[in-house]
């Protein structure tokens, strides 16, 4: 089964990190990406540009509305994702717990709808 692991972080927390701490986290991300890639579980993944680059689009009564920024104002913002293959939710949760941002943010685990 495929799961999307959505990585939410508070940009203020990351801004408070020293250069050494950022380097440590990024090293952990590289190691995790390599490990789940080598295991065959990683299907895709990416870090997103800062939330300040986000654009939200809505269509209301046939009119396109475009807004700068994310759809919702929250403390934690979507910073990246992994798309993984896991045998079940427990295995996906196990991978999510290994994501470095789980220590300072939140990882949302969402199964994909797979149509045959």
N, CA, C and O atoms as a GROMACS GRO file, in nm:
protein
  464
    1UNK      N    1   0.084  -0.117   0.000
    1UNK     CA    2   0.000   0.000   0.000
    1UNK      C    3   0.089   0.124   0.000
    1UNK      O    4   0.197   0.125   0.059
    2UNK      N    5   0.042   0.228  -0.066
    2UNK     CA    6   0.118   0.352  -0.074
    2UNK      C    7   0.068   0.450   0.032
    2UNK      O    8  -0.052   0.463   0.056
    3UNK      N    9   0.164   0.519   0.097
    3UNK     CA   10   0.133   0.617   0.200
    3UNK      C   11   0.209   0.746   0.169
    3UNK      O   12   0.325   0.743   0.128
    4UNK      N   13   0.141   0.858   0.191
    4UNK     CA   14   0.205   0.988   0.180
    4UNK      C   15   0.237   1.033   0.322
    4UNK      O   16   0.148   1.043   0.406
    5UNK      N   17   0.363   1.060   0.346
    5UNK     CA   18   0.408   1.107   0.477
    5UNK      C   19   0.433   1.256   0.463
    5UNK      O   20   0.533   1.299   0.405
    6UNK      N   21   0.342   1.336   0.517
    6UNK     CA   22   0.347   1.481   0.505
    6UNK      C   23   0.423   1.538   0.624
    6UNK      O   24   0.389   1.510   0.739
    7UNK      N   25   0.524   1.618   0.597
    7UNK     CA   26   0.614   1.669   0.700
    7UNK      C   27   0.576   1.813   0.734
    7UNK      O   28   0.588   1.903   0.650
    8UNK      N   29   0.530   1.834   0.856
    8UNK     CA   30   0.492   1.968   0.902
    8UNK      C   31   0.592   2.016   1.006
    8UNK      O   32   0.622   1.946   1.103
    9UNK      N   33   0.642   2.136   0.986
    9UNK     CA   34   0.738   2.198   1.077
    9UNK      C   35   0.696   2.340   1.109
    9UNK      O   36   0.622   2.403   1.033
   10UNK      N   37   0.743   2.389   1.221
   10UNK     CA   38   0.727   2.529   1.257
   10UNK      C   39   0.853   2.601   1.208
   10UNK      O   40   0.962   2.576   1.260
   11UNK      N   41   0.841   2.689   1.109
   11UNK     CA   42   0.960   2.758   1.057
   11UNK      C   43   1.038   2.833   1.164
   11UNK      O   44   1.160   2.850   1.151
   12UNK      N   45   0.970   2.878   1.270
   12UNK     CA   46   1.040   2.948   1.378
   12UNK      C   47   1.135   2.855   1.452
   12UNK      O   48   1.242   2.897   1.497
   13UNK      N   49   1.096   2.729   1.464
   13UNK     CA   50   1.184   2.631   1.530
   13UNK      C   51   1.310   2.612   1.446
   13UNK      O   52   1.421   2.614   1.500
   14UNK      N   53   1.293   2.593   1.315
   14UNK     CA   54   1.409   2.575   1.228
   14UNK      C   55   1.496   2.700   1.226
   14UNK      O   56   1.619   2.689   1.220
   15UNK      N   57   1.435   2.818   1.232
   15UNK     CA   58   1.512   2.943   1.233
   15UNK      C   59   1.594   2.957   1.360
   15UNK      O   60   1.695   3.028   1.362
   16UNK      N   61   1.551   2.891   1.467
   16UNK     CA   62   1.623   2.899   1.594
   16UNK      C   63   1.743   2.804   1.600
   16UNK      O   64   1.828   2.815   1.688
   17UNK      N   65   1.752   2.710   1.506
   17UNK     CA   66   1.861   2.613   1.505
   17UNK      C   67   1.993   2.680   1.466
   17UNK      O   68   1.996   2.773   1.386
   18UNK      N   69   2.099   2.629   1.525
   18UNK     CA   70   2.232   2.673   1.483
   18UNK      C   71   2.264   2.607   1.349
   18UNK      O   72   2.197   2.513   1.307
   19UNK      N   73   2.364   2.657   1.284
   19UNK     CA   74   2.407   2.598   1.156
   19UNK      C   75   2.444   2.452   1.176
   19UNK      O   76   2.418   2.368   1.089
   20UNK      N   77   2.503   2.421   1.288
   20UNK     CA   78   2.541   2.283   1.319
   20UNK      C   79   2.418   2.193   1.334
   20UNK      O   80   2.417   2.080   1.285
   21UNK      N   81   2.315   2.244   1.401
   21UNK     CA   82   2.192   2.166   1.419
   21UNK      C   83   2.122   2.142   1.285
   21UNK      O   84   2.073   2.032   1.260
   22UNK      N   85   2.117   2.244   1.201
   22UNK     CA   86   2.057   2.228   1.068
   22UNK      C   87   2.134   2.122   0.990
   22UNK      O   88   2.075   2.035   0.927
   23UNK      N   89   2.266   2.130   0.995
   23UNK     CA   90   2.350   2.032   0.926
   23UNK      C   91   2.324   1.890   0.976
   23UNK      O   92   2.320   1.796   0.897
   24UNK      N   93   2.307   1.876   1.107
   24UNK     CA   94   2.278   1.744   1.166
   24UNK      C   95   2.145   1.690   1.113
   24UNK      O   96   2.137   1.574   1.070
   25UNK      N   97   2.040   1.774   1.117
   25UNK     CA   98   1.910   1.730   1.067
   25UNK      C   99   1.916   1.694   0.919
   25UNK      O  100   1.862   1.591   0.877
   26UNK      N  101   1.982   1.776   0.839
   26UNK     CA  102   1.988   1.749   0.696
   26UNK      C  103   2.065   1.618   0.670
   26UNK      O  104   2.031   1.543   0.578
   27UNK      N  105   2.168   1.593   0.749
   27UNK     CA  106   2.240   1.465   0.739
   27UNK      C  107   2.149   1.348   0.771
   27UNK      O  108   2.155   1.245   0.704
   28UNK      N  109   2.064   1.364   0.873
   28UNK     CA  110   1.969   1.260   0.909
   28UNK      C  111   1.868   1.238   0.796
   28UNK      O  112   1.832   1.124   0.767
   29UNK      N  113   1.824   1.346   0.734
   29UNK     CA  114   1.732   1.334   0.620
   29UNK      C  115   1.797   1.258   0.505
   29UNK      O  116   1.736   1.170   0.445
   30UNK      N  117   1.922   1.292   0.473
   30UNK     CA  118   1.991   1.222   0.364
   30UNK      C  119   2.005   1.073   0.395
   30UNK      O  120   1.983   0.989   0.308
   31UNK      N  121   2.040   1.041   0.519
   31UNK     CA  122   2.056   0.901   0.559
   31UNK      C  123   1.923   0.826   0.550
   31UNK      O  124   1.918   0.713   0.500
   32UNK      N  125   1.815   0.887   0.597
   32UNK     CA  126   1.684   0.823   0.589
   32UNK      C  127   1.643   0.804   0.444
   32UNK      O  128   1.597   0.696   0.407
   33UNK      N  129   1.658   0.906   0.362
   33UNK     CA  130   1.621   0.896   0.221
   33UNK      C  131   1.697   0.783   0.153
   33UNK      O  132   1.640   0.707   0.075
   34UNK      N  133   1.826   0.772   0.183
   34UNK     CA  134   1.906   0.665   0.124
   34UNK      C  135   1.858   0.528   0.173
   34UNK      O  136   1.847   0.434   0.095
   35UNK      N  137   1.830   0.517   0.304
   35UNK     CA  138   1.788   0.389   0.360
   35UNK      C  139   1.655   0.342   0.302
   35UNK      O  140   1.643   0.226   0.263
   36UNK      N  141   1.556   0.430   0.295
   36UNK     CA  142   1.427   0.384   0.244
   36UNK      C  143   1.429   0.370   0.092
   36UNK      O  144   1.349   0.296   0.035
   37UNK      N  145   1.520   0.440   0.028
   37UNK     CA  146   1.538   0.421  -0.117
   37UNK      C  147   1.598   0.284  -0.143
   37UNK      O  148   1.552   0.210  -0.230
   38UNK      N  149   1.702   0.249  -0.068
   38UNK     CA  150   1.768   0.120  -0.084
   38UNK      C  151   1.677   0.004  -0.048
   38UNK      O  152   1.691  -0.106  -0.102
   39UNK      N  153   1.582   0.026   0.044
   39UNK     CA  154   1.490  -0.080   0.084
   39UNK      C  155   1.380  -0.100  -0.020
   39UNK      O  156   1.306  -0.198  -0.014
   40UNK      N  157   1.369  -0.007  -0.115
   40UNK     CA  158   1.265  -0.015  -0.217
   40UNK      C  159   1.133   0.046  -0.173
   40UNK      O  160   1.035   0.040  -0.247
   41UNK      N  161   1.130   0.105  -0.054
   41UNK     CA  162   1.005   0.163  -0.003
   41UNK      C  163   0.980   0.305  -0.051
   41UNK      O  164   0.865   0.349  -0.058
   42UNK      N  165   1.085   0.378  -0.085
   42UNK     CA  166   1.068   0.518  -0.125
   42UNK      C  167   1.027   0.527  -0.271
   42UNK      O  168   1.098   0.479  -0.360
   43UNK      N  169   0.912   0.587  -0.295
   43UNK     CA  170   0.863   0.607  -0.430
   43UNK      C  171   0.895   0.748  -0.479
   43UNK      O  172   0.921   0.769  -0.597
   44UNK      N  173   0.892   0.845  -0.386
   44UNK     CA  174   0.920   0.984  -0.419
   44UNK      C  175   0.937   1.062  -0.289
   44UNK      O  176   0.904   1.012  -0.181
   45UNK      N  177   0.987   1.181  -0.302
   45UNK     CA  178   0.999   1.268  -0.186
   45UNK      C  179   1.060   1.399  -0.228
   45UNK      O  180   1.134   1.405  -0.326
   46UNK      N  181   1.030   1.505  -0.154
   46UNK     CA  182   1.087   1.635  -0.186
   46UNK      C  183   1.068   1.730  -0.069
   46UNK      O  184   0.975   1.718   0.010
   47UNK      N  185   1.160   1.826  -0.062
   47UNK     CA  186   1.147   1.938   0.030
   47UNK      C  187   1.078   2.049  -0.048
   47UNK      O  188   1.107   2.070  -0.166
   48UNK      N  189   0.988   2.120   0.017
   48UNK     CA  190   0.916   2.229  -0.049
   48UNK      C  191   0.985   2.363  -0.024
   48UNK      O  192   1.055   2.380   0.076
   49UNK      N  193   0.965   2.455  -0.114
   49UNK     CA  194   1.011   2.592  -0.093
   49UNK      C  195   0.939   2.648   0.029
   49UNK      O  196   0.837   2.593   0.071
   50UNK      N  197   0.989   2.758   0.088
   50UNK     CA  198   0.923   2.815   0.206
   50UNK      C  199   0.778   2.852   0.179
   50UNK      O  200   0.739   2.879   0.066
   51UNK      N  201   0.698   2.852   0.286
   51UNK     CA  202   0.556   2.882   0.275
   51UNK      C  203   0.532   3.021   0.216
   51UNK      O  204   0.425   3.046   0.161
   52UNK      N  205   0.628   3.109   0.227
   52UNK     CA  206   0.613   3.244   0.170
   52UNK      C  207   0.602   3.240   0.018
   52UNK      O  208   0.562   3.340  -0.043
   53UNK      N  209   0.638   3.129  -0.045
   53UNK     CA  210   0.629   3.116  -0.190
   53UNK      C  211   0.497   3.052  -0.234
   53UNK      O  212   0.473   3.036  -0.354
   54UNK      N  213   0.412   3.013  -0.138
   54UNK     CA  214   0.288   2.940  -0.168
   54UNK      C  215   0.184   3.032  -0.233
   54UNK      O  216   0.178   3.152  -0.206
   55UNK      N  217   0.103   2.972  -0.318
   55UNK     CA  218  -0.011   3.037  -0.379
   55UNK      C  219  -0.130   2.943  -0.366
   55UNK      O  220  -0.120   2.824  -0.396
   56UNK      N  221  -0.244   2.996  -0.320
   56UNK     CA  222  -0.365   2.915  -0.308
   56UNK      C  223  -0.464   2.957  -0.416
   56UNK      O  224  -0.480   3.075  -0.445
   57UNK      N  225  -0.530   2.858  -0.476
   57UNK     CA  226  -0.624   2.882  -0.585
   57UNK      C  227  -0.760   2.824  -0.546
   57UNK      O  228  -0.769   2.711  -0.498
   58UNK      N  229  -0.864   2.903  -0.568
   58UNK     CA  230  -1.001   2.858  -0.546
   58UNK      C  231  -1.084   2.903  -0.666
   58UNK      O  232  -1.049   3.000  -0.733
   59UNK      N  233  -1.192   2.832  -0.693
   59UNK     CA  234  -1.289   2.876  -0.793
   59UNK      C  235  -1.423   2.886  -0.722
   59UNK      O  236  -1.473   2.788  -0.667
   60UNK      N  237  -1.480   3.005  -0.723
   60UNK     CA  238  -1.608   3.031  -0.659
   60UNK      C  239  -1.699   3.100  -0.760
   60UNK      O  240  -1.663   3.202  -0.819
   61UNK      N  241  -1.818   3.041  -0.780
   61UNK     CA  242  -1.915   3.096  -0.874
   61UNK      C  243  -1.852   3.123  -1.011
   61UNK      O  244  -1.878   3.224  -1.075
   62UNK      N  245  -1.766   3.027  -1.053
   62UNK     CA  246  -1.703   3.035  -1.184
   62UNK      C  247  -1.585   3.130  -1.192
   62UNK      O  248  -1.526   3.145  -1.299
   63UNK      N  249  -1.549   3.196  -1.082
   63UNK     CA  250  -1.438   3.291  -1.083
   63UNK      C  251  -1.319   3.234  -1.010
   63UNK      O  252  -1.332   3.178  -0.901
   64UNK      N  253  -1.204   3.248  -1.071
   64UNK     CA  254  -1.079   3.200  -1.012
   64UNK      C  255  -1.029   3.303  -0.912
   64UNK      O  256  -1.016   3.421  -0.944
   65UNK      N  257  -1.001   3.256  -0.791
   65UNK     CA  258  -0.946   3.341  -0.686
   65UNK      C  259  -0.806   3.291  -0.654
   65UNK      O  260  -0.786   3.172  -0.628
   66UNK      N  261  -0.710   3.379  -0.657
   66UNK     CA  262  -0.571   3.344  -0.630
   66UNK      C  263  -0.522   3.427  -0.512
   66UNK      O  264  -0.536   3.549  -0.510
   67UNK      N  265  -0.465   3.359  -0.413
   67UNK     CA  266  -0.417   3.425  -0.292
   67UNK      C  267  -0.273   3.387  -0.266
   67UNK      O  268  -0.233   3.273  -0.288
   68UNK      N  269  -0.195   3.481  -0.220
   68UNK     CA  270  -0.059   3.451  -0.176
   68UNK      C  271  -0.068   3.374  -0.045
   68UNK      O  272  -0.154   3.400   0.039
   69UNK      N  273   0.023   3.281  -0.030
   69UNK     CA  274   0.031   3.208   0.096
   69UNK      C  275  -0.051   3.081   0.098
   69UNK      O  276  -0.123   3.050   0.003
   70UNK      N  277  -0.040   3.008   0.208
   70UNK     CA  278  -0.112   2.881   0.222
   70UNK      C  279  -0.260   2.905   0.244
   70UNK      O  280  -0.302   3.017   0.274
   71UNK      N  281  -0.337   2.799   0.229
   71UNK     CA  282  -0.482   2.805   0.245
   71UNK      C  283  -0.520   2.842   0.388
   71UNK      O  284  -0.612   2.920   0.410
   72UNK      N  285  -0.450   2.786   0.486
   72UNK     CA  286  -0.484   2.808   0.626
   72UNK      C  287  -0.364   2.864   0.701
   72UNK      O  288  -0.250   2.829   0.673
   73UNK      N  289  -0.391   2.952   0.795
   73UNK     CA  290  -0.286   3.004   0.882
   73UNK      C  291  -0.265   2.907   0.997
   73UNK      O  292  -0.356   2.883   1.076
   74UNK      N  293  -0.147   2.851   1.005
   74UNK     CA  294  -0.116   2.758   1.113
   74UNK      C  295   0.028   2.782   1.158
   74UNK      O  296   0.107   2.844   1.087
   75UNK      N  297   0.060   2.732   1.274
   75UNK     CA  298   0.197   2.744   1.325
   75UNK      C  299   0.290   2.652   1.246
   75UNK      O  300   0.399   2.692   1.206
   76UNK      N  301   0.245   2.528   1.226
   76UNK     CA  302   0.324   2.433   1.148
   76UNK      C  303   0.281   2.439   1.003
   76UNK      O  304   0.162   2.448   0.972
   77UNK      N  305   0.378   2.433   0.913
   77UNK     CA  306   0.349   2.438   0.770
   77UNK      C  307   0.406   2.315   0.701
   77UNK      O  308   0.502   2.254   0.749
   78UNK      N  309   0.346   2.280   0.588
   78UNK     CA  310   0.393   2.165   0.510
   78UNK      C  311   0.528   2.200   0.450
   78UNK      O  312   0.541   2.295   0.374
   79UNK      N  313   0.628   2.122   0.485
   79UNK     CA  314   0.764   2.150   0.440
   79UNK      C  315   0.818   2.049   0.341
   79UNK      O  316   0.919   2.075   0.275
   80UNK      N  317   0.753   1.934   0.330
   80UNK     CA  318   0.801   1.831   0.239
   80UNK      C  319   0.720   1.705   0.256
   80UNK      O  320   0.623   1.700   0.332
   81UNK      N  321   0.762   1.602   0.183
   81UNK     CA  322   0.687   1.477   0.188
   81UNK      C  323   0.775   1.361   0.143
   81UNK      O  324   0.876   1.378   0.076
   82UNK      N  325   0.732   1.243   0.183
   82UNK     CA  326   0.782   1.117   0.129
   82UNK      C  327   0.660   1.040   0.081
   82UNK      O  328   0.558   1.037   0.150
   83UNK      N  329   0.669   0.979  -0.034
   83UNK     CA  330   0.570   0.883  -0.082
   83UNK      C  331   0.637   0.748  -0.070
   83UNK      O  332   0.738   0.723  -0.135
   84UNK      N  333   0.579   0.660   0.013
   84UNK     CA  334   0.644   0.532   0.041
   84UNK      C  335   0.548   0.417   0.015
   84UNK      O  336   0.426   0.433   0.012
   85UNK      N  337   0.607   0.301  -0.003
   85UNK     CA  338   0.534   0.175  -0.012
   85UNK      C  339   0.556   0.104   0.121
   85UNK      O  340   0.670   0.085   0.164
   86UNK      N  341   0.446   0.066   0.187
   86UNK     CA  342   0.455  -0.005   0.314
   86UNK      C  343   0.350  -0.115   0.316
   86UNK      O  344   0.245  -0.103   0.252
   87UNK      N  345   0.378  -0.222   0.389
   87UNK     CA  346   0.284  -0.335   0.390
   87UNK      C  347   0.155  -0.301   0.463
   87UNK      O  348   0.050  -0.357   0.433
   88UNK      N  349   0.163  -0.206   0.561
   88UNK     CA  350   0.044  -0.166   0.635
   88UNK      C  351   0.070  -0.035   0.706
   88UNK      O  352   0.180   0.020   0.698
   89UNK      N  353  -0.031   0.014   0.777
   89UNK     CA  354  -0.020   0.142   0.847
   89UNK      C  355   0.092   0.139   0.951
   89UNK      O  356   0.165   0.237   0.966
   90UNK      N  357   0.106   0.028   1.022
   90UNK     CA  358   0.211   0.020   1.124
   90UNK      C  359   0.349   0.040   1.064
   90UNK      O  360   0.433   0.110   1.122
   91UNK      N  361   0.373  -0.020   0.948
   91UNK     CA  362   0.503  -0.003   0.884
   91UNK      C  363   0.521   0.142   0.837
   91UNK      O  364   0.630   0.197   0.849
   92UNK      N  365   0.416   0.203   0.786
   92UNK     CA  366   0.423   0.344   0.743
   92UNK      C  367   0.450   0.435   0.863
   92UNK      O  368   0.529   0.529   0.852
   93UNK      N  369   0.386   0.407   0.976
   93UNK     CA  370   0.411   0.485   1.098
   93UNK      C  371   0.555   0.469   1.142
   93UNK      O  372   0.617   0.564   1.188
   94UNK      N  373   0.609   0.348   1.129
   94UNK     CA  374   0.749   0.324   1.164
   94UNK      C  375   0.844   0.408   1.080
   94UNK      O  376   0.942   0.461   1.132
   95UNK      N  377   0.815   0.421   0.951
   95UNK     CA  378   0.898   0.505   0.864
   95UNK      C  379   0.880   0.651   0.905
   95UNK      O  380   0.978   0.725   0.915
   96UNK      N  381   0.756   0.693   0.928
   96UNK     CA  382   0.728   0.831   0.967
   96UNK      C  383   0.803   0.870   1.094
   96UNK      O  384   0.853   0.982   1.105
   97UNK      N  385   0.812   0.778   1.189
   97UNK     CA  386   0.881   0.806   1.314
   97UNK      C  387   1.031   0.827   1.295
   97UNK      O  388   1.097   0.887   1.379
   98UNK      N  389   1.084   0.778   1.184
   98UNK     CA  390   1.227   0.794   1.155
   98UNK      C  391   1.258   0.927   1.086
   98UNK      O  392   1.374   0.964   1.073
   99UNK      N  393   1.155   0.999   1.042
   99UNK     CA  394   1.177   1.127   0.977
   99UNK      C  395   1.226   1.227   1.081
   99UNK      O  396   1.162   1.244   1.184
  100UNK      N  397   1.339   1.292   1.057
  100UNK     CA  398   1.397   1.383   1.157
  100UNK      C  399   1.300   1.487   1.211
  100UNK      O  400   1.306   1.520   1.329
  101UNK      N  401   1.212   1.539   1.129
  101UNK     CA  402   1.118   1.642   1.175
  101UNK      C  403   1.015   1.590   1.274
  101UNK      O  404   0.946   1.669   1.337
  102UNK      N  405   1.003   1.458   1.288
  102UNK     CA  406   0.912   1.403   1.389
  102UNK      C  407   0.955   1.446   1.529
  102UNK      O  408   0.874   1.448   1.622
  103UNK      N  409   1.083   1.482   1.544
  103UNK     CA  410   1.136   1.525   1.675
  103UNK      C  411   1.092   1.666   1.712
  103UNK      O  412   1.086   1.699   1.830
  104UNK      N  413   1.061   1.749   1.612
  104UNK     CA  414   1.029   1.889   1.639
  104UNK      C  415   0.899   1.935   1.574
  104UNK      O  416   0.854   2.047   1.598
  105UNK      N  417   0.840   1.851   1.491
  105UNK     CA  418   0.718   1.887   1.418
  105UNK      C  419   0.621   1.770   1.421
  105UNK      O  420   0.612   1.696   1.518
  106UNK      N  421   0.548   1.756   1.312
  106UNK     CA  422   0.446   1.652   1.302
  106UNK      C  423   0.454   1.586   1.166
  106UNK      O  424   0.472   1.653   1.064
  107UNK      N  425   0.440   1.454   1.163
  107UNK     CA  426   0.434   1.380   1.038
  107UNK      C  427   0.292   1.324   1.025
  107UNK      O  428   0.247   1.246   1.110
  108UNK      N  429   0.224   1.363   0.919
  108UNK     CA  430   0.089   1.311   0.893
  108UNK      C  431   0.102   1.194   0.796
  108UNK      O  432   0.164   1.207   0.690
  109UNK      N  433   0.045   1.081   0.832
  109UNK     CA  434   0.050   0.959   0.750
  109UNK      C  435  -0.085   0.941   0.684
  109UNK      O  436  -0.187   0.926   0.752
  110UNK      N  437  -0.086   0.944   0.550
  110UNK     CA  438  -0.212   0.932   0.475
  110UNK      C  439  -0.201   0.824   0.369
  110UNK      O  440  -0.114   0.831   0.282
  111UNK      N  441  -0.290   0.723   0.375
  111UNK     CA  442  -0.289   0.622   0.269
  111UNK      C  443  -0.345   0.681   0.140
  111UNK      O  444  -0.436   0.764   0.144
  112UNK      N  445  -0.292   0.638   0.028
  112UNK     CA  446  -0.343   0.680  -0.101
  112UNK      C  447  -0.460   0.591  -0.140
  112UNK      O  448  -0.464   0.474  -0.104
  113UNK      N  449  -0.553   0.645  -0.213
  113UNK     CA  450  -0.660   0.567  -0.272
  113UNK      C  451  -0.602   0.505  -0.398
  113UNK      O  452  -0.560   0.577  -0.489
  114UNK      N  453  -0.599   0.374  -0.403
  114UNK     CA  454  -0.543   0.306  -0.519
  114UNK      C  455  -0.657   0.237  -0.592
  114UNK      O  456  -0.728   0.153  -0.536
  115UNK      N  457  -0.671   0.272  -0.716
  115UNK     CA  458  -0.776   0.212  -0.798
  115UNK      C  459  -0.712   0.112  -0.893
  115UNK      O  460  -0.610   0.140  -0.956
  116UNK      N  461  -0.773  -0.005  -0.903
  116UNK     CA  462  -0.717  -0.110  -0.984
  116UNK      C  463  -0.757  -0.112  -1.123
  116UNK      O  464  -0.713  -0.199  -1.199
   0.00000   0.00000   0.00000
